[in-house]
Amino acid sequence: MSEAQNLSDSPDFSLPHTSQQLGMGLRHARRMRGMRLKDLAAAAGCSESMLSKIETGSVIPSLNLLRRIVGALDVSILGLFGASDATERMVHRAGSRPKVNVGRAGALPGVMLELLMPRGEGVMLEANIHTVNPGGSSAGPTSHVGEEFGYVLEGALELTVDGETMTIGRGDSFYFRSERPHSYRNLGEVPARVLWVNTPPTY
């Protein structure tokens, strides 16, 4: 599966406001760190042309690629949108949280991340709701330091951890060490929604 999808392939596909800011946020973060396109592309393991298209908003990166890019920039996804990582607010209201589309499945985003909490100094958790549309996936396995927990709110996913593949459905929960290579995809006909918690934060 491609690590970035060209928006011109689907004239009916549009990005929400937060996703339109992704490219601008990436460019700003890169320039603030004095990195050239080829420097960040090499660090993130992608081509310079792909990174340029992501910055101009003409393609959407896969979840896997976005993880590598923000890791290379040492910034959170939330930080890319100019949002404060301060943790003073205890409650983050429904409908007001940032949502980011990554990848694509036909005319729909492959995965939508709803960011449930900010990052900040001393914060050891990261919590998102992953909405995975039919055909959507993590675009290959990834591994990193930490632990992961998930609870399936709706639908079903095929989850692969360290070469072992299992189907998880509504009401199922899972846990694994993040160092184990892991990936997921939605082979069903309805969206899957998963409450996903990481420690330490990886986005």
N, C-alpha and C positions, 0 to 999 in steps of 0.2 A: 504493500500500500504506500502511496506517495506520502512524503513527509510534509508536503505543502500542496494546497489545492488552489488552482487558478480561478479567480472569481469570474473571469470572462467566459469560462466554460458553461456558466449557468446564468442567463440574464435575469432570472427570477430570484436569484440568491442575493440577499442583502444582509448587512451587518448591523447589529445594534450599536448604539452610540459608544458603549465601552469598548467594543471590539475595533471600532474605527480608530480609537485612540491608541491601540496596541502598537502599530507601526511607528507613530510619532513618539510614543514613550520609549520604544526600543532605540530609536535614533538618538533621542535626547540622552538616554543613559549611556549609550556607546560614546557619544561625543564628550560627555562630562568626564568619562574615564580616559579620554585621549586615545581611544581605540579606532583604528581604521576598519573599514568593512572586512578586509581580508584577515585582520587580526581576530575579530569576533567570529568570523566564519570558520577559521581554523580551530578556535577554542571550542566552538559549538559542534564541530564536525559536519558542517554543511557547506554548500558552494557559496561563493561571494554573490553570484547572481540571485540565488534563492533568498539570501538575506536581504539584498537590495529590494526585491519584490515584496518581502514581508514588511520592510520599513515604509514602502510607498503604499501599502494596503492593497496590492493587487493579488496577493495570495494569503491564505491563512495557514499558519504552521500547524503541524500535528501536535498532539499533547506531548509526545516524546521529544520532539524537536524544541518546543517551547520550554520544556524543562531544562534542556541543555543550554539554551540561550540565556535564560535568567540565571542559571548556575554560573555561566561564564561571566556574566555581568555583576554577579553578587548582588542581585536585587530581587525583590519579591514581585509577583505579578501585580499585587495591589499597588506597589510603588510605581509601576510603569504608568499608571493612570493618574499620577499626581496625588493619590490619596495618602492621607497621613497614616503612618503605622502606629500612631499613639494608641494606647490601650485604655484611656480613661473611660470611654463609653462602655458600659456593661451590656447594654441591649442594642442589638442591630436589627432594625425592623424589617419585616417581610416587605419585599418590593423596593427596598432602598439599598440592597446589597449589590456590589458589582457582579456582573455576569460576563463571562468570556467564552466566545466560541472558538473551538480549535478543530482543525481537520474538517472533513466534509463527508457526508454519506448521501450521494445523489444530490438533490437540490436542498438538503438540510445540513446544518452543522453536524459533524460527526459526534462531537462531545461539547456540552456546555457546562462550564464550571461556575457554580454560584459560590462566591467566597463568603464564608459564614463568619469569619473573624479576622481582625487585623493582625499584622506581625509587629513586634516591638521588642525592645531590649528585655531579655529574660523570658520571652514567650517560648514555650517548649512544644506547643501543640499547633497543628494546622488542621482546619476542618473545612471541607467543601461538600457540596452536593454535586455529584457527577450525573448529568443527564446524558445518556448514551442512546442516540437514535439508531433505528435498525440499520445495520451495516457499519455503524461507527465503531471505533476501536482506539486503543492507546497507540496504534501504529508501531507495534513491535515491543519487545521486552525492554525494561529498564531496571537498574539496580542502583542503590545508594545506601548510605548509612541510615539506620533508624528502624522504626517499627510502624506497621500499618494495621488499621482496623477498619472494617466496613460493615454496613448494615443495609440490606437491599429493601428499599421502600416500595418500589414498584418494578414490574417486569422481571427480566432474567438476563444474566450475562454468562458468557463462557470465560472463566478465570483460569489462567495458567500461571503456576508458581513453580519455578525450578524444574520445568519440564512436565509437571503433573497438571493435567487439565480437568476441570470440574465445572459443572453448571450450577450456578447459584440463583435462587429465585426469591420472591417476596418473602420477607421474614427471616431469611438466612443471614448469618453473620460470618465474618472471617477475620483471621489474624495471621500475620506472618512477619518475619524479619525482612526489612527492606533490602538487605544485601542479597537476598535470593532473587534472581531474575524473574520479573513478573510482567504480565500483560493481560489485557482483556478485550473482548469484542462482543457486540450484540448481534447474534445470529437470528433473533426473533423478528416478529412483525410489529412490535410495539416498543416505545421507548422504555429504557430501564433507568431508574433513579436510585442512586446509591449515596448514602451518607458515608463519606470517606474521611478518616482521621489519620494524620501522620504525626510522628514525632521523631526527630526535630522537623520543623517546617522545610519543605522541599520546593515550594513555589514562591 
